[in-house]
């Protein structure tokens, strides 16, 4: 049980981050939500999580491309929750284009959000975690942290980078009560993936359902999406005492993608 623990989950206003924030709150943690969206909807979500799970839920709309915003988010979590025990570096974006046409500003944004933000956050919180000799850093990487796909050079580079960073932090903290691991999902049906289904449907004149089946068929042998709830349950496990010697790994939840 995570009673008495506090967690910062980046990019938790939708998709996987929200699934993980819910699961940590359900297990007793106080939470800081982060991400973009309609202010009234985010406030309603904050209140709903707090009343459903009886925990404290803070929110900071920090932009993960901005170092000053990240600092503000850490200050907000320390002030409103008292400390930071768990960080889930989840916020992430995708952009698809062939390398020779890849817009430089999209490359910079993907690397900033998917790779540099987790570094800045880890750098800022590790001292207090080591001071209490307990901490969990969970990086949401991807199967694209292990293998590549065409037209995703920035994403694949950022996710391979976060795998390397995860291993480096795990080694530096190996004799302490702080662990650092990654989760490597395959396809999860979230707004990030819906955009790719929409693009496929338009490109090939398919219905939403046929495009989803085609997308899954290309890479994910189970032919079914992983859910944010399943990833939330894995994050809760990584925060448990049972996982205290799981260090520096990338756990695939990919319907067999990497087994091919
Ligand atoms: P999503 O688009 O549903 O959610 C992304 C979240 O990040 C949202 O809350 C959004 O507001 C927030 N966000 C985006 N840009 C931000 C910024 N600059 N600053 C702060 N917050 C920002 O995406 P998702 O599918 O839930 O993806 C979450 C993570 O999981 C990402 O790191 C993604 O690479 C990874 N992932 C997703 C899949 C998948 O199939 N959906 C697969 C593997 C890995």
Boltz pocket constraint, residues with backbone or C-beta under 6 A from the ligand:
constraints:
  - pocket:
      binder: B
      contacts: [[A, 10], [A, 11], [A, 12], [A, 13], [A, 14], [A, 15], [A, 16], [A, 17], [A, 34], [A, 35], [A, 36], [A, 37], [A, 61], [A, 62], [A, 63], [A, 64], [A, 65], [A, 89], [A, 90], [A, 91], [A, 92], [A, 93], [A, 113], [A, 114], [A, 140], [A, 141], [A, 142], [A, 143], [A, 184], [A, 185], [A, 186], [A, 187], [A, 188], [A, 189], [A, 190], [A, 191], [A, 192], [A, 193]]
      max_distance: 6.0
